């Protein structure tokens, strides 16, 4: 029987996205939009990308039929799929109204294994989380701050809020102003790793966190195909991220012996 954990009275279960169990080792998520061809994505899968994220807000065509066609093409690659329709206020590629995002999510929910919603979109959270959970889909509730790294107390409030809203994973993407912000985020991740966190320090300064955060307990590491382009500030290309994760994982294993 899976071991249950608890945060502020909320039971936390081991998380799978499709057939991928999170927490045993760093799981690389390949973010795709329009530029990545299926052949590139298939090659990326052989380079350790075990989960795909489709950034629907960055597609040229976002009609339900066009998005479903894209999703069904990606499903043929045999990787679990996270669907993201990011709001423009948290880094989305275009302005899409909440009612339009709701309709898109409802159309595609049966075809994906997980969805990513912002905590700052409470109307969508209330409308979609219960439906997603009934259908056995995983829910990432996310927070993006492109200006700073909030205090630990604020980060913990965000985690508690997300868990109260029944998040399976909590994603905190912040912007470091100094190296100490990165160290603080990593230590926060380690202290609260039982809450099923995904943590990222964005931008050039925070790029190192994309390698180190999984070693401190962050469950997912986001990347892009080398022929594509970053979908978030500081994102590392897949080949480099995979190589660095393996190198640091080996170092961490040696130091624990």
C-alpha positions as CSV (number, residue, x, y, z in Angstrom):
1,X,0.0,0.0,0.0
2,X,1.4,3.5,-0.9
3,X,2.7,5.4,2.2
4,X,0.6,8.4,3.0
5,X,2.1,11.7,4.3
6,X,0.5,14.6,5.9
7,X,0.7,18.4,5.7
8,X,-1.5,20.5,8.0
9,X,-4.0,17.7,8.1
10,X,-4.0,17.1,4.4
11,X,-3.1,13.6,3.3
12,X,-0.4,13.5,0.7
13,X,-0.1,10.5,-1.7
14,X,2.7,9.4,-3.9
15,X,2.2,11.0,-7.3
16,X,2.2,9.5,-10.7
17,X,1.8,11.3,-14.0
18,X,0.6,8.6,-16.3
19,X,2.9,5.6,-15.7
20,X,5.7,7.7,-14.3
21,X,6.2,7.6,-10.6
22,X,7.6,10.8,-9.2
23,X,10.1,11.0,-6.3
24,X,12.5,8.1,-7.0
25,X,14.8,10.1,-9.3
26,X,14.7,13.4,-11.1
27,X,12.0,13.4,-13.8
28,X,12.6,15.5,-16.8
29,X,9.7,17.3,-18.5
30,X,10.1,18.4,-22.1
31,X,8.1,21.5,-22.8
32,X,6.8,21.7,-26.4
33,X,4.8,24.3,-28.4
34,X,4.8,24.7,-32.2
35,X,8.5,24.5,-33.2
36,X,9.2,21.0,-32.0
37,X,8.6,18.4,-34.7
38,X,7.5,14.9,-33.6
39,X,10.9,13.5,-34.7
40,X,12.7,15.9,-32.4
41,X,10.4,15.0,-29.5
42,X,10.9,11.3,-30.1
43,X,14.7,11.8,-30.0
44,X,14.3,13.9,-26.9
45,X,12.4,11.0,-25.3
46,X,15.4,8.8,-25.8
47,X,17.5,11.4,-24.0
48,X,15.6,10.9,-20.7
49,X,12.5,13.2,-21.2
50,X,9.9,11.0,-19.5
51,X,7.0,13.5,-19.5
52,X,5.8,16.1,-22.0
53,X,4.2,19.4,-21.3
54,X,2.2,21.1,-24.0
55,X,2.1,24.9,-23.7
56,X,-1.2,25.5,-25.4
57,X,-0.9,29.2,-24.8
58,X,2.1,29.2,-27.1
59,X,0.4,27.4,-30.0
60,X,-0.4,29.3,-33.2
61,X,-3.8,27.7,-33.4
62,X,-5.8,27.3,-30.2
63,X,-9.2,26.1,-31.4
64,X,-10.4,23.0,-29.6
65,X,-10.0,20.9,-32.8
66,X,-6.5,22.1,-33.5
67,X,-5.4,21.6,-29.9
68,X,-6.9,18.1,-29.8
69,X,-5.1,17.2,-33.0
70,X,-1.8,18.3,-31.5
71,X,-2.4,16.4,-28.3
72,X,-3.3,13.2,-30.2
73,X,-0.1,13.5,-32.2
74,X,2.0,13.8,-29.1
75,X,0.2,10.9,-27.4
76,X,1.6,8.6,-30.2
77,X,5.1,9.2,-28.7
78,X,4.2,7.2,-25.6
79,X,4.9,9.9,-23.0
80,X,2.5,11.1,-20.3
81,X,1.3,14.6,-21.1
82,X,0.8,17.7,-19.0
83,X,-1.5,20.4,-20.5
84,X,-0.8,24.0,-19.6
85,X,-2.7,27.1,-20.8
86,X,-0.8,29.7,-18.9
87,X,-2.5,33.0,-18.0
88,X,-0.8,36.1,-19.6
89,X,-0.3,37.6,-16.1
90,X,2.0,34.6,-15.2
91,X,4.0,34.4,-18.4
92,X,1.5,33.0,-20.9
93,X,2.2,33.4,-24.6
94,X,-1.0,35.2,-25.4
95,X,-4.1,36.7,-23.8
96,X,-6.7,33.9,-23.4
97,X,-9.8,34.6,-21.3
98,X,-10.6,32.4,-18.3
99,X,-13.9,31.2,-19.9
100,X,-11.9,30.3,-23.1
101,X,-9.3,28.5,-21.0
102,X,-12.0,26.6,-19.1
103,X,-13.6,25.4,-22.4
104,X,-10.2,24.3,-23.7
105,X,-9.3,22.4,-20.5
106,X,-12.7,20.7,-20.5
107,X,-12.2,19.5,-24.1
108,X,-8.7,18.2,-23.6
109,X,-9.0,16.7,-20.1
110,X,-9.8,13.2,-21.2
111,X,-6.7,13.2,-23.5
112,X,-4.0,14.2,-21.0
113,X,-2.6,12.9,-17.8
114,X,-2.2,16.1,-15.9
115,X,-3.1,19.8,-16.0
116,X,-1.3,22.9,-14.7
117,X,-3.3,25.8,-13.3
118,X,-2.2,29.0,-11.6
119,X,-3.2,29.6,-8.0
120,X,-3.9,33.2,-9.2
121,X,-6.8,31.8,-11.3
122,X,-9.2,30.7,-8.5
123,X,-12.2,30.6,-10.7
124,X,-10.5,28.0,-12.9
125,X,-9.2,26.1,-9.9
126,X,-12.7,25.8,-8.4
127,X,-14.2,24.8,-11.7
128,X,-11.5,22.2,-12.9
129,X,-9.8,20.6,-9.9
130,X,-12.8,18.5,-8.8
131,X,-13.5,17.3,-12.4
132,X,-9.8,16.5,-12.9
133,X,-9.6,14.5,-9.7
134,X,-12.8,12.5,-10.6
135,X,-11.3,11.6,-13.9
136,X,-8.1,10.4,-12.3
137,X,-5.9,13.3,-13.7
138,X,-3.1,14.9,-11.7
139,X,-3.3,18.6,-10.8
140,X,-0.3,21.0,-10.6
141,X,-1.2,24.3,-9.0
142,X,1.5,26.8,-9.8
143,X,2.8,30.2,-8.8
144,X,5.1,32.4,-10.9
145,X,6.9,35.5,-9.6
146,X,9.0,37.2,-12.3
147,X,10.2,40.0,-9.9
148,X,11.5,38.3,-6.7
149,X,11.7,35.3,-4.4
150,X,9.1,35.7,-1.6
151,X,10.0,34.9,2.0
152,X,9.8,31.4,3.2
153,X,6.7,32.2,5.2
154,X,4.9,33.4,2.0
155,X,6.1,30.3,0.1
156,X,4.7,28.1,2.8
157,X,1.4,29.9,2.7
158,X,1.3,29.2,-1.1
159,X,2.0,25.5,-0.5
160,X,-0.7,25.3,2.1
161,X,-3.2,27.1,-0.1
162,X,-2.5,24.8,-3.0
163,X,-2.9,21.7,-0.8
164,X,-6.1,23.1,0.5
165,X,-7.3,23.3,-3.1
166,X,-6.4,19.6,-3.5
167,X,-3.2,20.0,-5.6
168,X,-1.3,16.8,-6.3
169,X,1.9,18.9,-7.0
170,X,2.7,22.5,-6.0
171,X,4.9,24.4,-8.5
172,X,6.8,27.5,-7.2
173,X,8.7,29.4,-9.9
174,X,10.4,32.5,-8.6
175,X,13.1,35.0,-9.6
176,X,16.3,35.3,-7.5
177,X,17.8,38.7,-6.9
178,X,21.0,37.3,-5.3
179,X,22.6,33.9,-4.8
180,X,21.2,33.6,-1.3
181,X,17.7,33.5,-2.8
182,X,18.6,30.4,-4.7
183,X,20.1,28.7,-1.6
184,X,17.0,29.6,0.4
185,X,14.7,28.1,-2.3
186,X,16.7,24.9,-2.3
187,X,16.6,24.6,1.5
188,X,12.9,25.4,1.5
189,X,12.4,22.6,-1.1
190,X,14.4,20.2,1.1
191,X,12.5,21.0,4.3
192,X,9.1,20.7,2.6
193,X,9.8,17.9,0.0
194,X,7.0,15.8,1.5
195,X,4.5,18.3,0.1
196,X,5.2,17.2,-3.5
197,X,7.0,20.4,-4.6
198,X,8.3,21.5,-8.0
199,X,10.6,24.5,-7.4
200,X,12.4,26.7,-10.0
201,X,14.6,29.8,-9.7
202,X,14.0,31.5,-13.1
203,X,16.3,33.6,-15.2
204,X,20.0,33.3,-16.0
205,X,21.0,33.7,-12.3
206,X,18.7,30.8,-11.3
207,X,19.6,28.4,-14.1
208,X,21.7,26.3,-11.7
209,X,18.5,25.6,-9.7
210,X,17.2,23.6,-12.7
211,X,19.9,21.1,-12.0
212,X,20.2,21.4,-8.2
213,X,16.5,21.6,-7.2
214,X,15.7,18.0,-8.1
215,X,18.5,16.9,-5.8
216,X,16.8,18.8,-3.0
217,X,13.5,17.2,-3.6
218,X,11.8,19.0,-6.5
219,X,9.9,16.4,-8.4
220,X,10.1,17.8,-12.0
221,X,12.8,19.4,-14.1
222,X,11.6,21.3,-17.1
223,X,13.5,21.6,-20.4
224,X,13.2,22.2,-24.1
225,X,14.5,20.5,-27.2
226,X,17.8,21.8,-28.5
227,X,16.3,22.8,-31.8
228,X,13.5,24.7,-30.1
229,X,13.6,27.6,-27.8
230,X,13.2,28.1,-24.0
231,X,9.6,28.3,-22.8
232,X,10.6,30.0,-19.5
233,X,13.5,32.2,-18.4
234,X,16.7,30.3,-17.7
235,X,15.4,26.9,-19.0
236,X,18.3,24.7,-20.1
237,X,18.3,22.6,-23.3
238,X,17.5,18.9,-22.8
239,X,21.0,17.5,-23.6
240,X,22.7,19.8,-21.1
241,X,20.1,19.3,-18.4
242,X,20.2,15.5,-18.7
243,X,24.0,15.5,-18.6
244,X,24.2,17.8,-15.6
245,X,21.5,16.0,-13.6
246,X,23.3,12.7,-14.1
247,X,26.6,14.2,-13.1
248,X,25.3,15.8,-9.9
249,X,23.2,12.8,-9.0
250,X,26.4,10.7,-9.1
251,X,28.2,13.2,-6.9
252,X,25.4,13.3,-4.4
253,X,25.3,9.5,-4.3
254,X,29.1,9.3,-3.6
255,X,28.9,11.9,-0.9
256,X,26.1,10.0,0.9
257,X,28.2,6.8,1.1
